[in-house]
Amino acid sequence: MLSIDPTIRTWMNDAPGYLPPIAIGDVVRSSGAGVVVESQSPRYEVGDVVTGFTNWQEWVLADADHRFTVIPKGLGLDLATVMNVLGATGVTAYFGLLDVGGLVPGDVVLVSGAAGATGSVVGQVARARGAKQVVGIAGGPAKCTEVVEDYGFDACLDYREPHLARRLHEACPEGIDLFFDNVGGEVLDAGLSNIALHGRIVLCGAISQYNAMERPPGIANTAMLIGRRGRMQGFIILDYASRFPEAQRELAAMVANGTLKHHEHLVHGLEQAPDALNLLFTGGNHGKTLVVVDETVQLD
Ligand SMILES: NC(=O)c1ccc[n+]([C@@H]2O[C@H](COP(=O)([O-])OP(=O)(O)OC[C@H]3O[C@@H](n4cnc5c(N)ncnc54)[C@H](OP(=O)(O)O)[C@@H]3O)[C@@H](O)[C@H]2O)c1
């Protein structure tokens, strides 16, 4: 099963990034999960289900430079749920909100990309950790309804409608203490213009910019950070790898006690992977996008 992540698109640019670009002719880099069919290593037993960089292919070789993590048996969760909530997007939500954003009880929290894999978890963890108000931003009325009814946000604003900054002010008149931004561009600017005193902006993603063919226009409202004594910080989840179990324990407990709702958007067939990636940019996905390569792989 492949995890379809917006960052795959950024790896396709021939430009410096946090990982080298995917070269012409290379297999597309991607995280995923698979079952061990043969092993000459004590790390893996035949039948183990493992996660790591599988790439867009049916078979992958593990070695000392390319290791996988064995998913523990008996989690009581299906593989798609593990790939979603306990996978990269779940832990990104967790550490981005708590560690980078420094959520404190009573915060007014704004989340863009709120109906997506990362954003939906951010809002629910914020609620569980005592946020005063959790507001989402998503594309279109159906997604906004999902954000409120399925994921329990207090409100959700449609960024495709005009005057987002003004509507944000109406929704959060005291300002936004913590803005978890997955989108960048105009959405980031609208959030910046409503930041509260000592507000924090977590730069998790900038999906509105990944397909830009021209140089995107600048962000207009950074001066708000001066008057409001705010800060804005980016992060890459790979830096938190040694702490993933900490997040996974809490997220798994939230799934078990029903406080963390999740949706997986399953696309069947390896050959569908490019279309699945494009769904992230049209907003055609509902929840975590996964490509099922082999229907028989299951967790015990
Ligand atoms: N920093 C890190 O380490 C890290 C790790 C994981 C993910 N991320 C970032 O987190 C963000 C979300 O990733 P995800 O995997 O959870 O994907 P996702 O939110 O499940 O799917 C992407 C969503 O982005 C929205 N979108 C697409 N184009 C947009 C645009 N032009 N303007 C506004 N919204 C747009 C769409 O939602 P609507 O239908 O609402 O438009 C789409 O459903 C991405 O920016 C990704 O790069 C960062």
The ligand as an ORCA input file, in Angstrom:
! r2SCAN-3c Opt
* xyz 0 1
  N       6.375     19.392      6.948
  C       6.237     18.088      6.839
  O       7.095     17.296      7.265
  C       4.985     17.542      6.204
  C       4.620     16.181      6.354
  C       3.418     15.749      5.779
  C       2.620     16.653      5.056
  N       3.035     17.947      4.907
  C       2.226     18.917      4.169
  O       0.931     18.931      4.723
  C      -0.017     19.326      3.719
  C      -1.169     18.324      3.683
  O      -0.676     17.051      3.251
  P      -1.626     15.760      3.331
  O      -0.773     14.602      2.942
  O      -2.334     15.742      4.626
  O      -2.643     16.009      2.131
  P      -4.238     16.216      2.216
  O      -4.477     17.414      3.083
  O      -4.886     14.940      2.577
  O      -4.579     16.541      0.700
  C      -4.192     17.749      0.138
  C      -5.332     18.792      0.241
  O      -4.780     20.060     -0.058
  C      -5.832     20.921     -0.476
  N      -5.373     21.767     -1.591
  C      -4.867     21.378     -2.785
  N      -4.560     22.458     -3.551
  C      -4.905     23.552     -2.811
  C      -4.842     24.968     -3.043
  N      -4.369     25.468     -4.198
  N      -5.294     25.797     -2.073
  C      -5.764     25.304     -0.912
  N      -5.854     23.972     -0.622
  C      -5.424     23.115     -1.560
  C      -6.994     20.019     -0.926
  O      -8.029     20.210      0.022
  P      -9.352     21.085     -0.321
  O     -10.284     20.130     -0.997
  O      -9.774     21.549      1.016
  O      -8.894     22.182     -1.262
  C      -6.428     18.601     -0.793
  O      -7.404     17.681     -0.372
  C       0.776     19.433      2.414
  O       1.115     20.777      2.194
  C       2.016     18.597      2.693
  O       3.104     18.967      1.890
  C       4.192     18.397      5.469
*
